[in-house]
């Protein structure tokens, strides 16, 4: 239940265009609730925030890489692989 609350908070902050606060809520999920079923979704959303809203390509690449290595069966694996290659120049 707790990770879901953080995800809802992320959605609220993202709707308000407070991207830093939105990212902080996703970071809590990633760091403290890695066992949750949709942690891969939180990591992917965090990557998108860093990539397109906060303009931090290095952190975005880290998030995409985390999905590739830690969540290999995720539906976000293929888009993460594509974007990670674009960011890292592979």
C-alpha positions as a Markdown table, in Angstrom:
| # | Residue | x | y | z |
|---|---|---|---|---|
| 1 | Unk | 0.0 | 0.0 | 0.0 |
| 2 | Unk | 2.8 | 2.5 | 0.9 |
| 3 | Unk | 4.5 | 2.3 | -2.5 |
| 4 | Unk | 1.2 | 3.1 | -4.2 |
| 5 | Unk | 0.8 | 6.2 | -2.1 |
| 6 | Unk | 4.2 | 7.4 | -3.3 |
| 7 | Unk | 3.2 | 6.7 | -6.9 |
| 8 | Unk | 0.0 | 8.7 | -6.5 |
| 9 | Unk | 2.0 | 11.5 | -5.0 |
| 10 | Unk | 4.3 | 11.3 | -8.0 |
| 11 | Unk | 1.3 | 11.6 | -10.3 |
| 12 | Unk | 0.0 | 14.7 | -8.5 |
| 13 | Unk | 3.4 | 16.5 | -8.5 |
| 14 | Unk | 3.9 | 15.6 | -12.2 |
| 15 | Unk | 0.4 | 17.1 | -13.0 |
| 16 | Unk | 1.4 | 20.2 | -11.2 |
| 17 | Unk | 4.7 | 20.3 | -13.2 |
| 18 | Unk | 6.7 | 20.0 | -10.0 |
| 19 | Unk | 9.1 | 17.5 | -11.5 |
| 20 | Unk | 11.7 | 17.5 | -8.7 |
| 21 | Unk | 9.1 | 16.5 | -6.1 |
| 22 | Unk | 7.7 | 13.9 | -8.5 |
| 23 | Unk | 11.2 | 12.4 | -8.9 |
| 24 | Unk | 11.7 | 12.4 | -5.2 |
| 25 | Unk | 8.6 | 10.3 | -4.7 |
| 26 | Unk | 9.7 | 7.8 | -7.3 |
| 27 | Unk | 13.2 | 7.6 | -5.7 |
| 28 | Unk | 11.6 | 6.5 | -2.5 |
| 29 | Unk | 9.9 | 3.6 | -4.3 |
| 30 | Unk | 13.1 | 2.6 | -6.1 |
| 31 | Unk | 15.2 | 2.7 | -3.0 |
| 32 | Unk | 12.9 | 1.3 | -0.4 |
| 33 | Unk | 10.3 | -0.8 | -2.2 |
| 34 | Unk | 12.3 | -2.7 | -4.8 |
| 35 | Unk | 10.1 | -5.8 | -4.2 |
| 36 | Unk | 6.9 | -4.1 | -5.3 |
| 37 | Unk | 5.3 | -5.5 | -8.4 |
| 38 | Unk | 5.5 | -2.3 | -10.4 |
| 39 | Unk | 8.9 | -1.0 | -9.3 |
| 40 | Unk | 10.0 | -1.3 | -13.0 |
| 41 | Unk | 7.2 | 1.2 | -13.8 |
| 42 | Unk | 8.5 | 3.6 | -11.2 |
| 43 | Unk | 12.1 | 3.3 | -12.5 |
| 44 | Unk | 10.9 | 3.9 | -16.1 |
| 45 | Unk | 8.8 | 6.9 | -15.1 |
| 46 | Unk | 11.8 | 8.2 | -13.2 |
| 47 | Unk | 14.0 | 7.8 | -16.3 |
| 48 | Unk | 11.5 | 9.7 | -18.4 |
| 49 | Unk | 11.4 | 12.5 | -15.8 |
| 50 | Unk | 15.2 | 12.8 | -15.8 |
| 51 | Unk | 15.5 | 12.4 | -19.5 |
| 52 | Unk | 12.8 | 14.8 | -20.7 |
| 53 | Unk | 11.7 | 17.1 | -17.8 |
| 54 | Unk | 14.8 | 17.5 | -15.6 |
| 55 | Unk | 17.3 | 17.3 | -18.4 |
| 56 | Unk | 19.7 | 15.0 | -16.5 |
| 57 | Unk | 20.7 | 12.5 | -19.2 |
| 58 | Unk | 23.2 | 10.7 | -16.9 |
| 59 | Unk | 20.6 | 9.8 | -14.3 |
| 60 | Unk | 18.2 | 8.9 | -17.0 |
| 61 | Unk | 20.7 | 6.5 | -18.5 |
| 62 | Unk | 21.3 | 4.9 | -15.0 |
| 63 | Unk | 17.6 | 4.3 | -14.7 |
| 64 | Unk | 17.3 | 2.8 | -18.2 |
| 65 | Unk | 20.3 | 0.6 | -17.4 |
| 66 | Unk | 18.7 | -0.6 | -14.1 |
| 67 | Unk | 15.7 | -1.8 | -16.0 |
| 68 | Unk | 17.8 | -3.6 | -18.5 |
| 69 | Unk | 19.8 | -5.5 | -15.8 |
| 70 | Unk | 17.4 | -5.8 | -12.9 |
| 71 | Unk | 14.0 | -6.2 | -14.6 |
| 72 | Unk | 14.8 | -8.2 | -17.7 |
| 73 | Unk | 11.2 | -9.4 | -18.1 |
| 74 | Unk | 9.7 | -6.0 | -17.9 |
| 75 | Unk | 7.5 | -4.5 | -20.7 |
| 76 | Unk | 9.8 | -1.5 | -20.4 |
| 77 | Unk | 12.9 | -3.4 | -21.3 |
| 78 | Unk | 12.8 | -2.7 | -25.1 |
| 79 | Unk | 12.1 | 1.1 | -24.9 |
| 80 | Unk | 14.7 | 1.3 | -22.2 |
| 81 | Unk | 17.3 | -0.5 | -24.3 |
| 82 | Unk | 16.6 | 1.8 | -27.2 |
| 83 | Unk | 16.9 | 5.0 | -25.2 |
| 84 | Unk | 19.9 | 3.8 | -23.3 |
| 85 | Unk | 21.7 | 3.1 | -26.6 |
| 86 | Unk | 20.8 | 6.6 | -27.8 |
| 87 | Unk | 22.1 | 8.3 | -24.6 |
| 88 | Unk | 25.3 | 6.3 | -24.3 |
| 89 | Unk | 26.1 | 6.4 | -28.0 |
| 90 | Unk | 26.2 | 2.6 | -28.5 |
